[in-house]
């Protein structure tokens, strides 16, 4: 049963954990915004669309924020307990460190289990929604923002330039408009002293009222002009007021179907990933066998077809046949063999790119499969690094714990990225590359836990020096004997 000390330790841990988790998600979300700021600004997106995108992006950042929050919260909790001598008072009362850590161990086991279910069930759904929404945002065309003195081509089939604008009256002056909607080049040019632009309520049409201008239009009708001399009839029309209507396409935000993205490896759960991996492995093996068999059988077929015409019925061995040729024919046979080998090499090289592409796609599914488990294991290992380390250094707050946690987390993150890189390059299989980082940090967790439970100094070199001295003494004694 839980006692008061368990609730006290849990209360000391939950606060820093939630705070550091929210701060980590916020900082990573700011990085996400900085990355996609060009795709969001100036497109007239509704605040609900941006809020929905931020929500899905926050959920997608949980796998990176959760291990960092676990590490930082454990260092801060036990660092504060040690700094204010609360940890020493518990040990003086006969409570070992393992008993003090027990409620947090149970809590982090529950967090690890929840992280697995989140990564397997919720994360694929949020990745699917975020991927579809981000695609729609990128495809959304920017708002009509005609700048002064710059050609604007945001309206389909039209290029225009405005010398000056009056924001109060919404009037534009000295307009130059190239109408390309006929797709015949600059055949229709309009120049106006001023104009006003009004968009319909449904944002489907743009009404452009022009004042005091001229329209120049070349008339190209089949048989009405001399193609050799490039002489074209034209018309020039002056107007005091004219209204143009442009149909706007792409300015309304539309949602794409999520079925277009559901087969991506980041949008699949564990069962779906395993099914996709099995299918991709079979396709990879079949393609590899096909390319190799095509190269080898093609070489053998062409070689037999060419030698069969020269094969004497009394000769049934290729070496005997080759020795029966004269020198000129021997050289021709060698050249022919080299050509056939080059052809086989070209066939294999052409299929090698396709094989590499299939393998690269397959390993991405394998990496995502292992990520479902490494997130939970990383949370537990980082807790067993942070909690004993905080108990040893006895320093809480946001100073040194933040620095130490960032160092350990960067170590874990860099090693994980290296493992993924080695998997994609073929230097490691998926099991080795994805579990290399947790297995690398596991000895650190065991070492820190051993030091903390026995109240030993973290960097005391005396035991190691004694061990080295003992080993050298044994070696010297054996040399004398």
C-alpha positions, 0 to 999 in steps of 0.5 A: 500500500502507498504511504505518505512518503510515496505520495510525497515523492509522487507529488514532488515528481508530477509537477516538474514532469508536467511542466517540463513536458509542456515546455518541451512540446512548446519549444519543439512546436516553435521549431515546427512553426519556424520550419513551416512559417512560409507555408502558413503566412499570407494565405488567409487561413482561418484560425481554426485551421491553424489551431487544428494543425498545431494540435496535431503537430503537438501530438506528433512531437510527444515521442521526442518530448516525453523522454526529455521530460522524464529525464529532466523531471527525475533529475530535478525531483531527486536533486531537490530532495537531496539539496534540501536534505529530505533524501538524507532524512529518509535514509536516516529513517532507514528507508533505502533509495530503492524504496524511495524510488519505488512509486516513481518506478511504478509511475514510469512503467505506466508512462512507458505502457501509455507511451506504447499505446500512444505510439501505436494507436494515437500517433498514426492517426494524428500523423495522418491528420497532420500530413493531410492538413499540411498538404492542403495548407501547402497547396493553398494559394496566398491571398491577393497581395498586389505590391507596388512596383512589382509584377503580380501573377497570383491570378491565373492567366494574368500578370499585373503591375501597380505603381501606387496604392491607397489603402484608405480608398482601395484605389490603385494607380497606373495599372499595367495588365497582361491578359494571358487567359487566351494562352497566346502570349501577350496579345491583350494588354491593358493600361489604365490610370486607376482602378478598384478591385473588389472580391465576391463574398464567396471568393470565387470571382474578382471584379476589377473596375478600371478608369481612363485607359486603353486596351491593345489587342492583336487579332490572330485568326487563321487565314487573316494574316501573313505568317511569313511576314508576321504581320497581324491585325490589331485593335486599339480601344480607349475607355473611360470605365471598364470592368473585368471579371476574373475567376479565382481558383485555388484561393478557397481552402479545401480538404483532401481525403486522408485515404491519399496518405494512409499507406505512409509508414508514419500513419500505420500501427504495429499490425499494419506495419508488420503486414507492409514489411512482409509484403515489401520483403516479398516484393524486394526478394522477387525483384532481386531474383528477377533482375539477377535471373534476367541478367544471367539467363539472358547471357546464357541464352544469347551465348548458346544461340551464337555458339550453337551455329558454330558447334560441330556435332562431334564436339560437345565441350566448350573448351574443345570448341574454343581450341578448334578455332583459329586465332582470329576466331578466338579473338572474336569469341573473346570480344563476343564474351566481353560484350555479353558480360557488359550487356549482363552488367547493364541489365543488372545496373538498371535494376539495381536502382529499383532494388535500392529504392525498394530496400530504402522504402522497406527499411523505413517501415522497419524503423517505424516498427521498432520506434513503437517500442524504443520510445517506452524503453527510452523513458525507463532508461532515462529515468534510471539515469536521471533519478540516481544522478539527481540523488548523487549530485543533490542539486535541484532547480533549473540550472545544472539539471537542465544542462545535464538532462540536455546533454544526456538527451542529445547523446540519446538523440544523436546515437538514435539518428546515427543508428537510423542512418546506418540502417538506411545505408545498409551498414546495420539491420533495423534491430541493431540500429534502432536499439543501439541507443537504448543499449548504449545508455543502459550501462549508464543507468545501471552504473548511476543506480549502483552508485546512488543505492550505495551512497558512493561518489560518482567520480571517485577513482580510488576503487578503480586505482586499487583494482589497477594496482592489484592487477599490476601486482599480480602480473609482477608476481607472475613475472618473478615466478 
